[in-house]
Amino acid sequence: MTTPTPTPTSPERAPVVIVGAGPAGLTVGNILRAAAVDCVVLETESREFIERRPRAGFLEEWAVRALERRGLAGRIAEQAPTHTEFEFRFGGERQRFPYTEITGHHHFVYPQPLLVTDLVREYADVRGGDIRFGVRDVQLHDVDSERPSVSYTDPATGERRLIHCEFVAGCDGARGVTRSALPAEHATVARHDHGVGWLALLAEAPPSSDCVILGVHPRGFAGHMARSPEVTRYYLEVPAGDDPANWPDERVWSELHARLTVPGTRPLTEGPLVEKRVLDMHNYVVEPMTYGRLYLAGDAAHLVAPIAAKGMNLALHDSLLLADALIAYLGKGDDSGLRGYSEACLRRVWHYQEFSQWLAELLHGPSSGDAFRAGAATARLRRVLGSPAAASTFAELFIGKDTDH
Ligand SMILES: Cc1cc2nc3c(=O)[nH]c(=O)nc-3n(C[C@H](O)[C@H](O)[C@H](O)COP(=O)(O)OP(=O)(O)OC[C@H]3O[C@@H](n4cnc5c(N)ncnc54)[C@H](O)[C@@H]3O)c2cc1C
C-alpha cells in the first residue's frame, strides 16, 4: 500500500530511491552512479550483515559477462572457480552431465556475500554512492503520481526522513515492503507451492566432489554444491514446514550419506554445520512488475525456489534492464525501456520458473510416495541422460540463455 506523504522536518531530493541493498538494488545503484544519475539506497540491515548473509553461489556466464562490461565483476573474473558439469546420483549409479561441452558455457561459483561485498564497496567507496543502512519502517508515497516519495525512520536519531524522487526501484527481496504498493486490482501474483521443504545447510567442510551433485533418492532429494575450498552447501528434501531442530548434526550427515553415496564415490567429508534452515519450496511472480513510478526488481517481483539456482541471476537481469531504462529516460527522455521493462523481465522470469518447476518434479517425484509421479520422474531423468536432443535442451536451460546485456 502507498500511504499519504508525511511532512517531516527536512525533505531531500534524489532522482531515484532504491529500496534494498541486495544484488538487484546494488547493481541498479552502481550503474546509475556510473552514468552520474543520483540515487539513494535504503537498507534495513547493517553493512556487515549483508556482506555475510549466505545464500546463492552460482552465477550464469552471461550475468558475469554483463557485470564485467559495467566494471562490476573484478574479483569474479579473476578468482571465481568455474563449473562445467554436474553429476546425477540415483538408483546406485552416478552419471555426469557435461553441460559446458554441450553449450559452450559454464557457471561461476561466487558466493552471494562476496558479490554483495564487491557491489557495496564499488557503490559506496569507489563511486561515492549514498547508501543508508539500518533504516526502519520504509514507506512509499504517491507512486502512482509523477512526484513519488519514500520515507523511513533514521536509526541514529529516530526521526522520520522523507526523500522526494522521480522513481522508486523496489529491490527489497521476498520479505520487503515495496511489492505491497502494487494494488491488487493492478497486479496479479501467480504462486506455485512444491509442497516440500529443503533443509539448507552450510558445512565448514571441503567439497566432496569437483562438481554439483544432485542426488535423486526415494528418501528425498539431496544436493551438494561447492561454495569455496573450505565450505560446502548441502540440501536435504524434508517435509514442508519442518523444524531444523528435528535435524541434529548426526541425523543430517547420516541422511546425506544415505542419499548421496553410490558405489565408487568417495565418502562425504563432514564438518561443522554453520547454517541449518528450512526453506519452503515455493515460487511467485508479480505481473506486471511496475505500478506508476515504482519498478520492482529481483525477489521483490518474483521468487524462484533455489532448485535450479536461478534467483540471483534473474535479480541481475532485471537490474541491468532497469538501470539502463532509467538512464535512458532521465538522460534523454526516452521512455521505451521503462515501458517495456516488465514484459522484458517477465519473459526470462517465466522461462526460468518453468524450468525450475520441471526440474523440481524430476528431483522430488521419486520421493513423493506417488508411484505415478515417481515413474514419470525416472523416465524424465533417463531421457535427459539418454537422448542428445533432450540433453541439449536441458543443458541450455540449466546454464541460462544468453542475453544482450
Ligand atoms: C539458500 C539459498 C540458496 C540460493 N542459491 C542460489 C543460487 O545458487 N543461484 C541463484 O541465482 N540464486 C540463488 N538463491 C536466490 C538468491 O539468493 C536471491 O534470488 C537473491 O538474493 C535475490 O536478490 P535481490 O537483490 O532481489 O534480493 P535480496 O538479496 O533479498 O536483497 C533484498 C535486500 O533488501 C533488504 N530489505 C528487505 N526489506 C527491506 C525494507 N523494507 N526496506 C529496505 N530494505 C529492505 C534486505 O535486507 C536485503 O538486503 C538462493 C537463495 C537461498 C535462500
The ligand as an SDF file (V2000), in Angstrom:
LIG
                    3D

 53 58  0  0  0  0  0  0  0  0999 V2000
   19.6890  -20.9080    0.4820 C   0  0  0  0  0  0  0  0  0  0  0  0
   19.5610  -20.1540   -0.8080 C   0  0  0  0  0  0  0  0  0  0  0  0
   20.3750  -20.5290   -1.8950 C   0  0  0  0  0  0  0  0  0  0  0  0
   20.2820  -19.8490   -3.1110 C   0  0  0  0  0  0  0  0  0  0  0  0
   21.0760  -20.2490   -4.1580 N   0  0  0  0  0  0  0  0  0  0  0  0
   21.0210  -19.5610   -5.3290 C   0  0  0  0  0  0  0  0  0  0  0  0
   21.9530  -19.8490   -6.4150 C   0  0  0  0  0  0  0  0  0  0  0  0
   22.8290  -20.7210   -6.3170 O   0  0  0  0  0  0  0  0  0  0  0  0
   21.8580  -19.1040   -7.5600 N   0  0  0  0  0  0  0  0  0  0  0  0
   20.9330  -18.1150   -7.6860 C   0  0  0  0  0  0  0  0  0  0  0  0
   20.8850  -17.4640   -8.7600 O   0  0  0  0  0  0  0  0  0  0  0  0
   20.0830  -17.7830   -6.6760 N   0  0  0  0  0  0  0  0  0  0  0  0
   20.1010  -18.4700   -5.5060 C   0  0  0  0  0  0  0  0  0  0  0  0
   19.2820  -18.1090   -4.4550 N   0  0  0  0  0  0  0  0  0  0  0  0
   18.3630  -16.9700   -4.6260 C   0  0  0  0  0  0  0  0  0  0  0  0
   19.0670  -15.6160   -4.3920 C   0  0  0  0  0  0  0  0  0  0  0  0
   19.7160  -15.6080   -3.1410 O   0  0  0  0  0  0  0  0  0  0  0  0
   18.0590  -14.4790   -4.4800 C   0  0  0  0  0  0  0  0  0  0  0  0
   17.2940  -14.6420   -5.6440 O   0  0  0  0  0  0  0  0  0  0  0  0
   18.7430  -13.1010   -4.4850 C   0  0  0  0  0  0  0  0  0  0  0  0
   19.2380  -12.7860   -3.2050 O   0  0  0  0  0  0  0  0  0  0  0  0
   17.7700  -12.0130   -4.9190 C   0  0  0  0  0  0  0  0  0  0  0  0
   18.4050  -10.7580   -4.8550 O   0  0  0  0  0  0  0  0  0  0  0  0
   17.5760   -9.4460   -4.5350 P   0  0  0  0  0  0  0  0  0  0  0  0
   18.5400   -8.3310   -4.5650 O   0  0  0  0  0  0  0  0  0  0  0  0
   16.3710   -9.4020   -5.3760 O   0  0  0  0  0  0  0  0  0  0  0  0
   17.0100   -9.6660   -3.0480 O   0  0  0  0  0  0  0  0  0  0  0  0
   17.7980   -9.8280   -1.6820 P   0  0  0  0  0  0  0  0  0  0  0  0
   19.1170  -10.4500   -1.8780 O   0  0  0  0  0  0  0  0  0  0  0  0
   16.8430  -10.4960   -0.7410 O   0  0  0  0  0  0  0  0  0  0  0  0
   18.0420   -8.3350   -1.2130 O   0  0  0  0  0  0  0  0  0  0  0  0
   16.9900   -7.5290   -0.7070 C   0  0  0  0  0  0  0  0  0  0  0  0
   17.5640   -6.5400    0.3030 C   0  0  0  0  0  0  0  0  0  0  0  0
   16.5210   -5.6810    0.7630 O   0  0  0  0  0  0  0  0  0  0  0  0
   16.6190   -5.5360    2.1730 C   0  0  0  0  0  0  0  0  0  0  0  0
   15.2850   -5.1860    2.6570 N   0  0  0  0  0  0  0  0  0  0  0  0
   14.2550   -6.0190    2.9680 C   0  0  0  0  0  0  0  0  0  0  0  0
   13.1890   -5.3250    3.3630 N   0  0  0  0  0  0  0  0  0  0  0  0
   13.5350   -4.0030    3.2950 C   0  0  0  0  0  0  0  0  0  0  0  0
   12.8520   -2.8010    3.5600 C   0  0  0  0  0  0  0  0  0  0  0  0
   11.5810   -2.7930    3.9940 N   0  0  0  0  0  0  0  0  0  0  0  0
   13.4980   -1.6270    3.3930 N   0  0  0  0  0  0  0  0  0  0  0  0
   14.7900   -1.6080    2.9360 C   0  0  0  0  0  0  0  0  0  0  0  0
   15.4960   -2.7400    2.6850 N   0  0  0  0  0  0  0  0  0  0  0  0
   14.8680   -3.9170    2.8460 C   0  0  0  0  0  0  0  0  0  0  0  0
   17.1380   -6.8810    2.6430 C   0  0  0  0  0  0  0  0  0  0  0  0
   17.7710   -6.7760    3.9110 O   0  0  0  0  0  0  0  0  0  0  0  0
   18.1290   -7.2280    1.5390 C   0  0  0  0  0  0  0  0  0  0  0  0
   19.4210   -6.7320    1.7970 O   0  0  0  0  0  0  0  0  0  0  0  0
   19.3580  -18.7690   -3.2390 C   0  0  0  0  0  0  0  0  0  0  0  0
   18.5620  -18.3850   -2.1470 C   0  0  0  0  0  0  0  0  0  0  0  0
   18.6570  -19.0630   -0.9430 C   0  0  0  0  0  0  0  0  0  0  0  0
   17.7760  -18.6160    0.2250 C   0  0  0  0  0  0  0  0  0  0  0  0
  1  2  1  0
  2  3  1  0
  2 52  2  0
  3  4  2  0
  4  5  1  0
  4 50  1  0
  5  6  2  0
  6  7  1  0
  6 13  1  0
  7  8  2  0
  7  9  1  0
  9 10  1  0
 10 11  2  0
 10 12  1  0
 12 13  2  0
 13 14  1  0
 14 15  1  0
 14 50  1  0
 15 16  1  0
 16 17  1  0
 16 18  1  0
 18 19  1  0
 18 20  1  0
 20 21  1  0
 20 22  1  0
 22 23  1  0
 23 24  1  0
 24 25  2  0
 24 26  1  0
 24 27  1  0
 27 28  1  0
 28 29  2  0
 28 30  1  0
 28 31  1  0
 31 32  1  0
 32 33  1  0
 33 34  1  0
 33 48  1  0
 34 35  1  0
 35 36  1  0
 35 46  1  0
 36 37  1  0
 36 45  1  0
 37 38  2  0
 38 39  1  0
 39 40  1  0
 39 45  2  0
 40 41  1  0
 40 42  2  0
 42 43  1  0
 43 44  2  0
 44 45  1  0
 46 47  1  0
 46 48  1  0
 48 49  1  0
 50 51  2  0
 51 52  1  0
 52 53  1  0
M  END
$$$$
